[in-house]
Amino acid sequence: MSSFKESVAAKTAGPPSATDKAYSVLRDDILSCTLPPGSRIIEGDIADRLGMSKTPVKKALGMLIHEGFVEVQPRHGYRVTEITLADVQEVYQLRQVIEPAAAELAATNATPDQLQQMRALVEDNPDDSHKTRAAKVIEFHEILAEASGNARLAAILGNLLDEMRRLLSLGLDIEDTVALQAAEHRELLEALLKGNHHIAREIAEQQVETGRMRMFEAILV
């Protein structure tokens, strides 16, 4: 499955550098919770694992610090940032503002290829694992963001979806939530296919709020 970020990266000329590789691997480990919140990151261990010097690893960690996924601990190196209830609340507050706008724009601007990609993602496959279904949920939103036709809006929403990917990877009891989101996406897709931007916006608003309530229920259980 390709994401909005991957489609942008594919347009960038030149082979990836060692820093790019370290950044990509570390970022994916953090978002998938292979490196869970609070994990200590040791430069030397990462460098050995990737077969490179510490310099590109250090540069990659600096990029992840800037993005808020890693923090420096004086005399203790680096660690993956924790996720707080305030973080979750802020992510959903921003999604409630941005995602309905993306859906409204996508009802007008989505290309046939983007609509087809979203259609494929909402098809029910009983053999899909929870991890696969969660990945499809995130990718649906990434394509929706791209389909808005507004690159700045898509970039902001893409960052929020990275935070969502980490939440969905935490092992919370949200399997039913992911399944329900997939069903709700089919409703949103119908509005997009009809070009009904008012309905698309309303559905997106409702889905983000419903998702927020489910997520908090899972966290607070």
matplotlib code that plots the C-alpha trace (Angstrom):
import matplotlib.pyplot as plt

x = [0.0, 1.3, 0.7, 0.6, 4.1, 5.4, 3.9, 5.7, 8.9, 8.8, 8.9, 12.2, 15.2, 18.3, 19.0, 18.4, 21.3, 22.4, 20.6, 17.4, 17.6, 18.2, 15.3, 12.9, 13.7, 13.5, 10.3, 8.6, 9.7, 8.3, 5.0, 4.4, 5.4, 8.2, 9.9, 7.0, 6.6, 9.3, 11.8, 15.4, 17.3, 21.0, 22.8, 25.5, 22.9, 21.0, 24.2, 25.3, 21.9, 21.8, 25.5, 26.4, 28.3, 26.7, 26.7, 23.6, 21.8, 22.4, 21.1, 18.0, 17.3, 17.6, 14.9, 12.7, 13.2, 12.0, 8.9, 8.2, 8.7, 12.0, 13.3, 16.8, 17.4, 20.4, 23.1, 20.9, 20.7, 17.4, 14.0, 10.7, 8.3, 5.3, 1.7, -0.5, -4.2, -3.6, -1.8, -4.7, -7.2, -5.1, -4.8, -8.6, -9.3, -7.2, -8.7, -12.1, -11.1, -9.1, -10.5, -14.1, -12.5, -10.4, -13.6, -15.5, -12.7, -12.2, -15.8, -15.0, -11.3, -10.7, -9.4, -10.9, -7.7, -7.9, -11.6, -10.6, -7.9, -10.3, -12.9, -10.3, -9.4, -13.0, -13.8, -14.4, -11.9, -12.5, -9.0, -7.4, -5.6, -6.3, -2.9, -3.9, -7.3, -5.7, -3.2, -6.1, -7.9, -4.9, -4.2, -7.9, -7.4, -4.1, -5.6, -8.6, -6.1, -4.3, -7.6, -8.5, -6.1, -4.7, -1.0, -0.7, -3.9, -2.7, 0.7, -0.9, -3.4, -0.6, 1.3, -1.9, -2.4, 1.2, 0.1, -3.0, -0.9, 1.0, -2.2, -3.6, -0.3, -0.3, -2.3, -5.4, -8.6, -9.8, -10.2, -14.0, -13.3, -11.2, -13.8, -16.5, -14.3, -13.9, -17.7, -18.1, -15.5, -17.8, -20.5, -18.1, -16.9, -20.5, -20.7, -17.4, -18.5, -21.7, -19.7, -21.8, -19.4, -21.9, -22.7, -19.0, -18.2, -21.0, -20.0, -16.3, -17.2, -19.3, -16.7, -13.9, -16.0, -17.2, -13.6, -12.5, -15.1, -14.1, -10.4, -10.9, -13.1, -10.3, -7.7, -9.6, -10.8]
y = [0.0, 3.4, 6.5, 10.2, 10.6, 7.8, 9.4, 12.7, 10.9, 9.1, 12.4, 13.3, 12.6, 10.8, 7.7, 7.8, 8.8, 7.0, 9.7, 9.1, 5.4, 5.8, 8.3, 6.1, 3.0, 4.8, 6.7, 3.5, 1.7, 4.5, 4.8, 1.0, 0.9, -1.5, 1.2, 1.9, 5.2, 5.6, 3.3, 4.2, 4.7, 4.0, 5.6, 2.8, 0.0, 1.6, 2.3, -1.4, -2.6, -0.5, -1.0, 2.6, 5.1, 7.1, 10.3, 9.7, 8.1, 11.3, 13.4, 11.2, 11.5, 15.3, 15.2, 13.0, 15.4, 18.2, 16.2, 15.4, 11.7, 11.6, 13.6, 14.0, 12.8, 14.6, 12.1, 9.3, 9.8, 9.6, 8.1, 7.8, 10.4, 9.2, 9.7, 11.5, 12.0, 15.7, 14.6, 12.4, 15.2, 17.7, 15.3, 14.8, 18.5, 19.3, 16.4, 17.8, 21.0, 19.8, 16.4, 17.6, 20.3, 17.7, 15.6, 18.5, 19.4, 15.8, 15.5, 18.0, 17.4, 13.6, 11.9, 8.6, 6.8, 8.2, 7.1, 3.7, 3.4, 4.3, 1.9, -0.9, 0.0, -0.2, -3.6, -6.1, -8.9, -11.3, -12.6, -9.2, -9.1, -6.3, -4.8, -4.8, -3.3, -0.5, 0.2, 0.4, 2.9, 5.2, 4.9, 5.7, 9.0, 9.7, 9.3, 11.5, 14.2, 14.0, 14.0, 17.4, 18.9, 21.2, 20.2, 22.2, 20.8, 17.3, 17.7, 18.9, 16.0, 13.6, 14.5, 14.0, 10.6, 9.6, 10.2, 8.1, 5.3, 5.2, 5.2, 2.3, 0.4, 0.7, -2.5, -0.9, -2.8, -1.1, -3.9, -3.3, 0.4, -0.3, -2.5, 0.1, 2.8, 0.7, 0.5, 4.2, 4.9, 3.2, 5.7, 8.6, 7.1, 7.1, 10.8, 11.4, 9.4, 11.5, 14.7, 15.7, 17.9, 19.0, 15.4, 14.4, 17.1, 16.1, 12.4, 13.3, 15.5, 12.7, 10.0, 12.0, 12.7, 9.1, 7.9, 10.3, 8.8, 5.3, 6.0, 7.6, 4.7, 2.3, 4.3, 4.8, 1.2]
z = [0.0, -0.9, 1.3, 0.5, 2.0, -0.2, -3.3, -2.5, -1.7, -5.0, -6.8, -5.1, -7.3, -6.0, -4.0, -0.2, 2.0, 5.1, 7.1, 5.1, 5.7, 9.5, 9.6, 7.7, 9.8, 13.1, 12.2, 11.1, 14.3, 16.4, 14.5, 14.5, 18.2, 17.5, 19.6, 22.0, 23.9, 26.5, 24.8, 25.1, 21.8, 21.8, 18.8, 18.6, 18.6, 15.8, 13.8, 14.2, 13.2, 10.0, 9.2, 9.3, 11.5, 14.3, 12.4, 10.1, 13.1, 15.1, 12.3, 11.9, 15.6, 15.3, 12.6, 14.8, 17.8, 15.6, 14.7, 18.4, 18.3, 20.1, 23.1, 24.6, 28.1, 29.7, 30.4, 29.2, 25.4, 23.6, 24.1, 22.3, 23.5, 25.6, 24.5, 26.9, 27.1, 26.2, 23.1, 22.0, 22.7, 20.6, 17.7, 17.6, 18.0, 15.0, 13.0, 13.7, 12.1, 9.2, 8.1, 7.3, 5.1, 3.3, 2.7, 1.4, -1.1, -2.1, -3.1, -5.9, -6.5, -6.1, -9.2, -10.6, -9.5, -6.0, -5.7, -7.0, -4.4, -1.6, -3.0, -2.8, 0.8, 2.1, 0.5, 3.3, 3.5, 6.5, 6.2, 7.0, 10.3, 12.8, 11.8, 8.1, 8.8, 10.8, 8.1, 5.5, 7.8, 7.9, 4.2, 3.4, 5.3, 3.7, 0.2, 1.3, 2.3, -1.0, -2.9, -1.3, -3.8, -1.1, -0.5, 2.7, 4.2, 3.2, 4.8, 8.1, 8.1, 7.2, 10.4, 12.4, 10.8, 11.8, 15.4, 14.8, 13.4, 16.6, 18.7, 16.6, 17.1, 20.9, 21.4, 22.8, 22.7, 19.6, 17.1, 16.9, 16.4, 13.4, 11.9, 12.4, 10.8, 7.7, 7.4, 8.0, 5.2, 2.7, 3.6, 3.1, -0.2, -1.5, -0.8, -2.6, -5.6, -5.9, -5.5, -2.6, -0.7, 2.0, 2.9, 2.7, 5.2, 7.6, 7.5, 8.2, 11.1, 12.6, 12.0, 13.7, 16.7, 16.9, 16.6, 19.4, 21.7, 20.9, 21.4, 24.8, 25.9, 24.9, 26.7, 29.9, 30.3]

ax = plt.figure().add_subplot(projection="3d")
ax.plot(x, y, z, "-o")
ax.set_aspect("equal")
plt.show()
